Amino acid sequence: CVCRQKDLMNLTAMAYSDSNAALLQSPGHSDEKVIVYYYRNAVSPEQLAEFRDKTDQEEGDIIDLRLVPLKDVWRRTADGKTLAALMLFQMLQAQNKLPQCTVARGTGSPT
């Protein structure tokens, strides 16, 4: 499963109407900028298992890949970047700024 750059949607740029927009993790303390991208694709259980085996971990990292329904993500993590990305996604979706996407049955590909 390969994600091509042209298939990514820059939610940060969409939210702020600025192609150079980024979220600031800790303004005044850190200059780290976060850009939130959205990519949608259906994956099989086998592909999900492959993802688990391919997580890039640095020493000391604990990465636990889980499949969580979108409506439950906010309850399952305290990670600020994840929660900020979820908020951007939900607000853009509520304003109908995200394209409608359905997955064709049996293909695993969005249409």
Secondary structure, DSSP 8 states (H G I E B T S, - for coil): ----GGG-EEHHHHHHT-TT--EESSTTT---EE--EE------HHHHHHHHHT----TT---------GGGHHHH---HHHHHHHHHHHHHHHTT-S----B-TTT--B-
